[in-house]
Structures are given as structure tokens and as C-alpha cells.
Amino acid sequence: MNSQFYLDIRIVDYDNNTDMTLSCVRNQVYNVLHGAFRQLNYHYAVALVASEKMKAKQESIQLKFAKEVKFNFDIFRVFAETYEALQALIDAILGHWKIRDYTVVGSPTPVPTEKITTWLSYRRFRIPSQKAEIVPKNKVDKQPLYIRRRQFAQQQALPYLQVRSQSTGYNFSIFIEMKVCDSAGQGTPDSYGFARETQPFALPVF
């Protein structure tokens, strides 16, 4: 993925709105993005980013309860190879009331290569079918470890998005696993904007 330009789409602050939660707004906004990804003839990759305000809130919660809290985010950072690709995305989504009322849409901006601190790969986390094998007994505690049980526990700690299938109309959840990488890689994103196991790539963090 050649991530030359990026665009920030920030969810507006709804702390005082009891009718709309951040996760609800986030899901609605992402579904608009996903629909545009499918229609436009460009490759788009999505990073989940926490604003400075969100980071401060999470740090406060961690200090208060003295434990790690689940990663939360309020920015969809969309990457593309060209300025034109991101402008086409803006043109496609800006008229939608969910984007207009619930977000602040930035401008296509060159990736500040001098500020890149690391690379993150955003991949869909999938749990295999129930036919998954049982792991042999652990040599230390002699207790059987079940693959699915461990994977379900891992899944609960991941950020997720609820998506409505355009073909069936059903809702389903996409859990996103984030892995640090050494470089960008050459893979291309799927229609959801995330890396595939067969097409790995990472996005810059700055």
C-alpha cells in the first residue's frame, strides 16, 4: 500500500448527548465510508486514531482504576496513494447527513514522512470454525487450552466496528487487530480498508 496522502474524519464530541454514543455514531459513519470505498475506483486504507482529547480521557481512566483500558478512538484516518483519490472520497460522502452532522472532515494532506514513528497493520481478526483443534495439555498446569476460548478472549479486547451487509442487510462486527511492523509492505486493502492475511501492509503512525 503506497500511502502518500491521508484524510482525517473526526467524530464530533457527543459527551452531552444522551441519545447518541460514540460507538453508535462511529459505526454509522464507517458504514458511509465503506459504501464509498466499494463504489470508488481507488484503494483506501483505514487507521483507527485517538485524538489528543481521547488519549487524555483514557489516561485519566487508567490512572483512576489502575489498569489498562480497551483502546478507544474517534478518528478514521483514511490513506490513499493520491490527492485525487481522497478528494473523490470527500465528494462522495460529504453530502451524507451522517457525515455532515456527526463529523469534521479534514483535507487531503501529504503524509509527513519525517514524523513517522512506526508502522501499524490493521487487520480483521477472524475466529476459525468450531472445528478448531484442542491444544495439547500444557506441561506446566496440565490443563487443556482451547483455541476458540483463547481467541474469543483475545477478540473481546480488540476495537470493533458494526457493519451492515449491503447484500443481506444483516449487521455483523469487524474486530480489528493492530500489529506493529517494520515497514509499509506491498499489500492492498480489502473493501473495508483493512489488510488481508494474503495482502499484508502497514500504515504510518505520526
C-alpha positions in Angstrom: 0.0 0.0 0.0 1.5 3.3 -1.1 0.1 5.7 1.5 1.2 9.1 0.1 -1.8 11.1 1.4 -4.2 10.9 4.3 -7.5 12.4 5.4 -8.8 12.7 9.0 -12.5 12.2 9.7 -13.1 13.0 13.3 -16.3 12.1 15.2 -17.6 15.2 16.9 -17.8 15.3 20.7 -21.2 13.9 21.9 -20.4 13.8 25.6 -23.6 15.8 26.4 -25.8 13.9 24.0 -27.5 11.0 25.8 -29.2 9.8 22.6 -26.0 9.1 20.6 -22.9 7.2 21.9 -19.5 7.5 20.3 -19.6 3.8 19.2 -23.1 4.3 17.6 -22.0 7.4 15.6 -18.7 5.7 14.7 -20.5 2.7 13.2 -22.9 4.8 11.2 -20.0 7.0 9.8 -17.9 3.9 9.0 -20.8 2.4 7.0 -21.0 5.5 4.9 -17.2 5.2 4.3 -17.4 1.5 3.5 -20.2 2.2 0.9 -18.0 4.8 -0.8 -15.0 2.5 -0.8 -17.0 -0.1 -2.7 -18.2 2.5 -5.3 -15.0 4.4 -6.0 -12.2 3.0 -8.2 -9.4 3.6 -5.7 -7.7 1.8 -2.9 -8.4 3.2 0.6 -6.8 2.1 3.9 -8.2 2.9 7.3 -6.3 3.6 10.5 -8.1 4.0 13.9 -6.7 7.0 15.7 -7.4 8.6 19.1 -7.4 12.4 19.3 -5.4 14.1 22.0 -8.6 14.6 23.9 -9.5 10.9 23.7 -5.9 9.9 24.8 -6.2 12.2 27.8 -9.5 10.7 28.8 -8.2 7.2 28.5 -5.1 8.0 30.5 -7.3 9.5 33.2 -9.4 6.3 33.4 -6.2 4.2 33.6 -4.9 6.2 36.5 -8.2 6.2 38.3 -8.7 2.4 38.1 -5.0 1.5 37.9 -5.5 -0.8 35.0 -5.3 -0.9 31.2 -8.5 0.1 29.4 -9.6 -1.0 26.0 -8.3 1.1 23.1 -10.8 3.7 22.0 -10.8 6.0 19.0 -12.6 9.0 17.5 -10.8 9.5 14.2 -10.9 7.5 11.0 -7.6 8.3 9.2 -8.0 7.3 5.6 -4.9 6.8 3.5 -4.7 6.7 -0.3 -2.0 6.9 -3.0 -3.1 10.2 -4.5 -4.7 13.5 -3.5 -7.4 12.9 -6.2 -8.4 9.6 -4.5 -9.1 11.3 -1.2 -10.9 14.3 -2.9 -13.1 11.8 -4.7 -13.9 10.2 -1.3 -14.8 13.6 0.2 -17.1 14.4 -2.8 -18.8 11.0 -2.3 -19.5 11.3 1.4 -19.7 15.0 2.3 -23.4 15.3 1.3 -24.5 12.5 3.6 -26.2 13.8 6.7 -24.3 11.4 9.0 -21.0 12.8 7.8 -22.3 16.4 7.7 -23.9 16.3 11.3 -21.5 13.9 13.1 -18.0 14.5 11.8 -15.4 17.1 11.0 -13.8 16.2 7.7 -10.2 17.4 7.1 -8.4 18.0 3.8 -6.2 15.6 1.8 -2.7 16.1 3.2 0.7 14.6 2.3 1.9 12.1 4.8 4.6 13.8 6.9 7.3 11.2 6.3 9.8 13.0 8.6 7.3 12.5 11.5 6.7 8.8 11.1 7.4 7.0 14.3 6.4 3.4 13.4 4.1 1.4 11.2 0.8 -0.3 12.2 -1.1 -3.0 10.3 -4.8 -3.0 10.8 -6.2 -6.5 10.1 -9.6 -8.1 10.6 -9.5 -10.6 13.4 -11.2 -13.8 12.5 -12.1 -16.8 14.7 -12.0 -20.2 12.9 -14.9 -22.5 12.8 -15.9 -24.7 15.8 -13.8 -27.5 14.3 -10.7 -25.8 15.7 -8.4 -28.3 17.3 -7.8 -28.6 21.0 -4.4 -27.5 22.1 -2.5 -30.4 23.9 -2.3 -30.2 27.7 0.0 -27.6 29.0 3.2 -29.1 30.5 3.0 -26.7 33.5 -0.5 -26.7 34.7 -1.8 -29.8 32.9 -5.0 -28.0 31.9 -6.3 -28.3 28.3 -6.2 -25.0 26.4 -8.9 -24.5 23.9 -8.1 -22.4 20.8 -11.5 -20.9 20.4 -11.8 -19.9 24.1 -8.4 -18.1 23.9 -9.4 -16.4 20.6 -12.7 -15.2 22.0 -10.9 -13.7 25.0 -8.5 -12.0 22.6 -11.3 -10.7 20.5 -13.1 -9.0 23.4 -10.0 -6.8 23.9 -10.0 -5.5 20.3 -11.7 -2.4 18.9 -14.5 -3.3 16.6 -17.0 -1.8 14.1 -20.5 -2.9 13.4 -21.2 -3.1 9.7 -24.4 -3.7 7.8 -24.1 -6.1 4.9 -25.2 -4.5 1.6 -26.1 -7.9 0.2 -28.0 -9.4 3.1 -29.0 -6.4 5.2 -27.7 -8.1 8.4 -25.4 -6.5 10.9 -22.1 -8.0 11.8 -19.0 -7.0 13.7 -15.5 -6.4 12.4 -12.8 -6.8 15.1 -9.6 -5.1 14.2 -6.2 -6.3 15.3 -3.3 -3.8 15.3 0.3 -5.1 14.8 3.5 -3.1 14.8 5.5 -3.6 11.6 9.0 -2.6 10.3 7.8 -1.2 7.0 4.7 -0.4 4.9 4.6 -3.6 2.9 3.2 -4.1 -0.6 -0.3 -5.4 0.1 -3.6 -3.7 -0.9 -6.6 -3.2 1.4 -9.9 -5.1 1.2 -13.2 -3.3 0.6 -13.3 -2.4 4.3 -10.0 -0.6 4.2 -8.0 -3.2 6.2 -5.1 -5.6 5.5 -5.7 -9.2 4.5 -3.6 -12.1 5.6 -2.7 -12.7 2.0 -2.1 -9.0 1.3 -0.3 -7.6 4.4 0.6 -3.9 4.7 1.0 -1.3 7.4 0.1 2.4 7.7 2.4 5.1 9.1 2.0 6.4 12.6 2.9 10.1 13.1 
